[in-house]
Amino acid sequence: MEVFNPYLFVPTKERWRIAGSTIGGGVPVAGAPGLARTDGGGFWVCEQTEIDLYETEQLKEARRLMAALDGGSRPAIVFAFTGATKPGPGSHSYFTDAPAALRATTLVLKNYGNVTTQNLKGGEDFSMFHPGKGYRLYRVASIVSAVGGVQTVTIRPPLREAVLTNVSAQFDTPACQMRLANPDDFLDAIDGLHTSVANPVWVESFDAA
């Protein structure tokens, strides 16, 4: 599978959001109308803005990927730039401390790093590699409990695949299997200095890994 190289392609700005659809319950007799999700928990959309392509290596690789991804029909591994939302300084070592079922929204994670400075607070993104679904991205929605380095957390979206105990949760370089949603606008024209800019929009791909 193709990889959108995070060392070659660094966006000026990046936004990961969970998109989806909801349905309302109609006009209630009293109070605000309720909403419910109808999409199974949503899917990831990633917008990367102003990736400067100053080097020949960058430009050629961007053009190669544009061809290899076949108009967005083939998936690629895309990494999230999460420096601002990591659990804490340094590298991180988190693993599941209990199994969890498909579509679970609660995980038990064990922190093998510094419990004082690296425990989760909520808002952190991480990925897991699932044998059937490949790399999938998750976001910590809330902290249910914390006993030492063992934390029970809620996540969104729901688990894409069941997990066993001792599965790595990657907070340092999280990744997700995505497809290019804007192949026609992905790469700007090449200017007179032989440079360009890429502005990819990615949507989560559910093809087999």
Stockholm file with secondary structure:
# STOCKHOLM 1.0

chainA/1-209         MEVFNPYLFVPTKERWRIAGSTIGGGVPVAGAPGLARTDGGGFWVCEQTEIDLYETEQLKEARRLMAALDGGSRPAIVFAFTGATKPGPGSHSYFTDAPAALRATTLVLKNYGNVTTQNLKGGEDFSMFHPGKGYRLYRVASIVSAVGGVQTVTIRPPLREAVLTNVSAQFDTPACQMRLANPDDFLDAIDGLHTSVANPVWVESFDAA
#=GR chainA/1-209 SS CEEECTTTCCCSEEEEEEECCEEECCCCSSSCCCEEECSTTCEEEEEEECEEECSHHHHHHHHHHHHHTGGGTSCEEEECCCGGGSSSSSCCCEEESSCBCTTCCEEEEEECSCHHHHCCCSCCEEEEEETTTEEEEEEEEEEEEEETTEEEEEEESCCSSCBCTTCEEBCSSCEEEEEESCTTTSBCCCCTTSCEEECCEEEECCSCC
#=GC SS_cons         CEEECTTTCCCSEEEEEEECCEEECCCCSSSCCCEEECSTTCEEEEEEECEEECSHHHHHHHHHHHHHTGGGTSCEEEECCCGGGSSSSSCCCEEESSCBCTTCCEEEEEECSCHHHHCCCSCCEEEEEETTTEEEEEEEEEEEEEETTEEEEEEESCCSSCBCTTCEEBCSSCEEEEEESCTTTSBCCCCTTSCEEECCEEEECCSCC
//
